[in-house]
Amino acid sequence: MPVNSPIIQITHRIASSADIPQIIELMQASIECNMKSFLTTAEINAAKQSMGLDRTLLEDQTYFVIETIKAGKTIMIGCGGWGKRKTLYGGDHTKGRDDSFSDPSTDAARIRAMYTHPDWTRLGIGSKLLQLGEQAARAHGFKRIELGSTLPGEPLYLKMGFKEISRDIQISDNGSKNVIIKMSKDL
């Protein structure tokens, strides 16, 4: 992060399959570091069972990357997007997926797979990703948007106007709790 720099120049674009290695690296760093003040190591490992890359978001062109320039090089500092499928959260490996398309007249769009690089937290990256996802979902006719939040993500989503619908506590393979908070917002 630029030291003593009040303004960070960021750009965004739709992610492509060429971005997958960088996205996975960013996701892993975010999960490992950004959750530490909220969860134990065992709970972080439990959360990994429901987090990760969902290639349908890239195929649907509903996934964004946020980039900036550091030392003359473009670097990815955030990623996230929205989904027009019924799957609420998770990666390719997550159990219970429903990849059928949502109907904008009756179903909610989904905010999906939001991650910020640990060196770039609390600088508006997550808020920007939410705004991009909400704008795109609205442009596709959705009237409501939902998400499945982890405990670390909950403060941002509450700040951005999401309301809790329910909490699901799953027990992971390591015996730890993994809390998924279903939240919703009208567009």
FENBEL-V608873 format. One record per helix or strand of 3 or more residues. SS is the DSSP state (a for helix, b for strand). FROM is the first residue (numbers start at 1). TO is the last residue. If there is no record, write none. Layout:
# FENBEL-V608873
((SS | FROM | TO) (SS | FROM | TO))
This chain:
# FENBEL-V608873
((b | 10 | 14) (a | 17 | 34) (a | 41 | 50) (a | 55 | 59) (b | 63 | 70) (b | 73 | 83) (b | 109 | 116) (a | 118 | 120) (a | 125 | 139) (b | 144 | 149) (a | 151 | 159) (b | 163 | 171) (b | 177 | 186))
